[in-house]
Amino acid sequence: MLISVQALRALAAWVVVCHHFMQIFFDFHAKGPVGQFFVDRGAVGVDIFFVISGLVIYLSTQNKDMPAGRFMVNRIIRIVPAYWVYTAAMGLLLVVASPLLPHQVISWQNFILSLLFIPSENPGGYGMYPTLNVGWTLNYEMFFYLLFSLVFLVHQRHRPLVVAAALFAVSEVLTRYGWISHFYRNDIVYEFLLGIGIGIIYSRGWITPRLWLPLLAIAGAFVTIYHLPPSQRFMNWGLPSALIVVACISLEPYFQGNRLFKVLGDCSYSVYLLHVLVLYGGWLASERYGLNPYAVFAVCVPLIAVGAWGSYEFIEKGLYLRLKGWLDKRRAVGEAVALSRHNY
């Protein structure tokens, strides 16, 4: 894994944390330019995540052939356990503290559909959001993984075209005729293709190490994001996010060997899942005891960081390795039995 990309993943996760801090504590009403940036543009962390996701999936499967089912199982055991843990935790929080949390409502139907990554209207009435609100992005992730699994049916060089065609068919055709949820009719899904494109040019050695040009590109991309609204998300935020990813890869020599950035990147998924729970806990404490929101946030940040590290080590990585080991063992036993029958 590129350490520069790991660092960018961490940055994207913490930008989203700041965005939701402004939402939960201030209802998206900012008093200064920094706060206003996180209110208006903090959600761009999701766009950066999607571009990185396309890049990582492409690079991790490049020149590999495997059954589509095995690819999906590997993604499921990597993504699902942590998401289910924090969805259950959020559900419990809503049951216990629902009267104290504005606009947060839970229903069994929405909860079950959330666990299955099926988009549904949140009972709070504010859109297509699962019980753990940040999980809306994982509905797109699982959708992308499902379509990407089709690439293992074709030759390596045709795979990007297959993914692009499948994304277009679902997002522009099936949703238009109501055959699949309109949730997927969103140009944000094409940001995964930007990541695949970056993976292609990186594999061909077209991204060369530099310093000042990538830094200028990153600055220009953030200026663009700051001045353009997310109304046309792919164009206004997706393309600048892709430029940031390319620039960070070009800066890779300056990140190599940095273990801190690697750890921060490793923990970014758990940061993303965990932070809303911690922020809601901080908000409840601030409301009850009249605490300064920024002082509470200063406490929430290390709690999120430490909690995310533990979550990565024991839930993400720990469960993933156990489940993968168990599945590999069952697969080996099955192959051995099939071979013995064939020889017999």
C-alpha positions, -999 to 999 in steps of 0.1 A, spaced: 0 0 0 12 35 -9 19 53 24 9 86 7 -25 72 0 -27 59 36 -20 94 48 -47 108 25 -72 83 37 -66 94 73 -69 131 63 -102 124 45 -116 105 75 -107 133 99 -122 160 76 -155 140 77 -151 139 115 -149 178 116 -178 180 92 -200 160 116 -188 178 146 -202 210 130 -234 191 123 -240 175 157 -228 204 179 -238 234 158 -265 221 134 -242 233 105 -241 269 117 -205 281 117 -191 314 131 -157 314 113 -141 306 79 -126 273 92 -159 261 106 -177 272 75 -152 252 53 -160 221 73 -198 228 71 -198 234 34 -170 213 21 -162 187 48 -182 160 30 -155 160 3 -137 134 24 -162 109 11 -153 118 -25 -116 112 -17 -125 79 -1 -143 67 -32 -115 76 -55 -90 58 -32 -114 28 -31 -114 25 -68 -76 28 -68 -70 2 -41 -95 -24 -55 -79 -21 -90 -43 -24 -77 -51 -53 -53 -68 -73 -81 -44 -64 -109 -32 -95 -128 -52 -117 -105 -79 -142 -114 -103 -155 -88 -140 -165 -87 -163 -135 -84 -178 -151 -53 -144 -153 -36 -137 -116 -43 -171 -107 -27 -165 -129 3 -131 -113 9 -146 -78 7 -175 -88 29 -154 -102 57 -132 -71 55 -160 -45 56 -190 -60 72 -180 -71 108 -170 -36 119 -200 -20 102 -224 -44 119 -207 -37 153 -211 0 151 -246 -2 135 -257 -23 165 -240 2 188 -258 31 171 -291 12 173 -286 7 211 -278 44 215 -310 53 197 -331 30 218 -316 43 251 -312 80 243 -337 86 214 -357 114 232 -324 133 236 -312 130 200 -328 154 175 -341 138 143 -327 104 152 -353 76 151 -348 38 148 -371 12 132 -366 -25 129 -371 -23 91 -345 3 86 -321 -14 110 -323 -48 92 -320 -31 57 -290 -12 70 -272 -44 80 -280 -58 45 -267 -26 27 -301 -20 12 -309 17 9 -341 28 26 -358 59 39 -346 67 74 -375 68 99 -363 102 110 -375 115 76 -343 131 63 -334 109 34 -320 75 24 -298 69 54 -291 37 74 -292 34 112 -256 44 113 -259 74 91 -224 74 77 -232 39 63 -248 55 32 -214 55 17 -210 18 23 -241 11 3 -223 26 -26 -191 7 -17 -208 -27 -16 -226 -18 -49 -192 -11 -65 -178 -43 -52 -207 -63 -66 -203 -47 -100 -165 -51 -99 -168 -88 -92 -179 -91 -129 -144 -82 -141 -131 -117 -132 -152 -131 -160 -132 -112 -187 -96 -106 -197 -75 -81 -177 -74 -54 -203 -112 -54 -206 -119 -50 -169 -121 -12 -166 -145 -11 -195 -167 -38 -180 -169 -19 -147 -176 14 -164 -204 -2 -185 -219 -19 -155 -219 13 -135 -235 33 -163 -261 6 -170 -272 5 -133 -270 42 -125 -284 56 -157 -307 29 -171 -320 5 -143 -327 34 -119 -344 54 -146 -370 26 -151 -374 19 -115 -358 -15 -116 -333 -5 -89 -334 21 -62 -330 57 -73 -304 60 -46 -279 47 -71 -287 74 -96 -260 96 -83 -229 107 -102 -208 101 -71 -206 64 -82 -184 74 -111 -157 85 -87 -148 48 -83 -139 49 -120 -115 78 -114 -97 56 -89 -94 28 -114 -81 52 -140 -54 64 -115 -45 28 -109 -40 22 -146 -17 52 -151 2 44 -119 7 8 -130 22 21 -163 46 44 -145 31 76 -157 30 92 -122 65 103 -115 80 115 -82 79 153 -78 75 179 -51 64 214 -60 41 205 -89 20 180 -68 18 205 -39 5 232 -63 -20 207 -77 -32 199 -42 -36 236 -34 -54 242 -67 -77 212 -61 -87 224 -26 -93 260 -40 -116 244 -66 -135 224 -40 -138 255 -18 -154 276 -46 -176 250 -63 -208 235 -48 -214 198 -47 -244 201 -70 -224 184 -98 -204 162 -75 -184 142 -100 -172 173 -118 -169 198 -89 -155 175 -62 -147 142 -78 -122 154 -104 -103 176 -78 -103 147 -54 -87 125 -81 -61 152 -87 -53 152 -50 -49 114 -51 -25 116 -81 -5 144 -65 -1 124 -32 11 94 -52 37 116 -68 48 127 -33 52 90 -23 90 92 -18 84 118 10 61 94 28 79 61 24 87 43 56 65 65 78 48 41 101 26 68 117 9 76 84 5 39 77 -12 33 111 -34 64 106 -45 51 72 -51 16 86 -74 31 112 -93 54 89 -122 30 83 -128 26 120 -125 64 125 -152 68 99 -175 43 116 -169 52 152 -167 89 152 -205 97 151 -211 76 182 -183 94 201 -195 128 189 -231 121 200 -218 110 234 -199 143 236 -229 163 225 -251 147 252 -225 154 278 -221 191 267 -259 195 267 -263 180 302 -234 198 318 -232 230 298 -197 222 285 -178 242 258 -183 223 225 -147 228 214 -134 215 248 -156 185 243 -143 180 208 -108 181 221 -116 152 243 -135 134 215 -106 134 191 -82 112 212 -111 90 221 -119 85 185 -83 79 176 -76 54 204 -110 37 198 -103 34 161 -69 19 167 -84 -8 190 -112 -13 165 -88 -19 137 -66 -42 156 -93 -64 172 -124 -60 150 -112 -52 115 -79 -70 113 -85 -96 140 -118 -108 128 -107 -106 91 -77 -128 97 -97 -154 117 -126 -155 92 -102 -156 62 -82 -184 79 -114 -204 85 -126 -199 50 -92 -208 35 -91 -240 56 -126 -250 45 -117 -242 9 -86 -263 11 -105 -292 26 -131 -290 -2 -105 -289 -29 -87 -320 -13 -120 -339 -12 -128 -330 -48 -93 -341 -59 -95 -374 -41 -129 -381 -57 -114 -372 -91 -85 -396 -85 -108 -423 -73 
